[in-house]
Amino acid sequence: MPVVVDFEGALRKIQWKVELEMLDYHHYLPIFFEGLSEPSEPAKFLADRGCDELILGGQDKILPVLPQLIIPIKNALQIKST
């Protein structure tokens, strides 16, 4: 994965190993959305923040990927949060 958890004191954020513009959104965006149903850390954190940052930085790359996101979003919504 092109991302790692970065700790700044008590704050967690993600650090990308490559520029967002260089990522293949058809490959990575569905993976991050599938990770939203992951219950364990740090996968849950990476999926949440990764989705946010990919959506905010994706601009015109997101619309063509939407059909691939339907099933991962549906699965994530069916998971009960604890």
N, C-alpha and C positions, 0 to 999 in steps of 0.2 A: 504494500500500500504506500502511496506517496505522501503519507502524513504520519506525524508522531505527536504524542502528548508533550507539551512544553509547560514547565512549572516556573512561574515567577512568584516566588514567595508562597503564599497560600492560594494563589489564583492559578487555575488551570486554563490553558488554551491549547489550540492545535497549531502546529508548525508544518507547513507544506514543504515537501522536498523539491517540488517543481512549481513553476508558476501556474496559476489556475487556468490561464489562457492556453496552456500547452496540454491540458488534460483532455482525454477522450471522454466526453460527457456520456456518450452512449454506453461506455463500459463502466465508468466509476459512479455516476449518479445512482443507477439502480442498486449498486452494491451498498452505497451509504444508506439508501432508503430501506434495504433489507436489514441492515444493521439496527434500525430503529426498534425492531422486535427483540433484539438481543438483551437479556436481563443482566448480564455481568459487566462489570467495569474492567478495563477502560473502553471496551467495545461500544457500550451504550453511549458514553460521552463522545467518543470519536464519531459515531454515526450522527448524533444530534448536531454537534458543532459542524461536522463536515457537510451535512445537508444544508445547514444555514449558510455557510460560506460559499458553497457551490451555487446555491440559488442566487445569492446576492451578487456574486461575481460572474454568473453565467450569461447574463443578458440574452442574446439571440440563440444560445446553444441549448436552452432548456426546452423550448417548445417542441422541437423534433423528438425529444426523449420522453415526453409525457406518456405516450402509450406504454412504454416499458415500465413506468412507475405505478401504474394502476394496481397491479397485484401486490407489490411490496407495501404500498400505502394501505391497501385493504387488510393485509396480514398484520401490519403494525397497529391498525385501529382495533383489531380483534383481540389483541393482547391486553390482559388486565394489568394495570400498573399497581405496584405495591407501595 
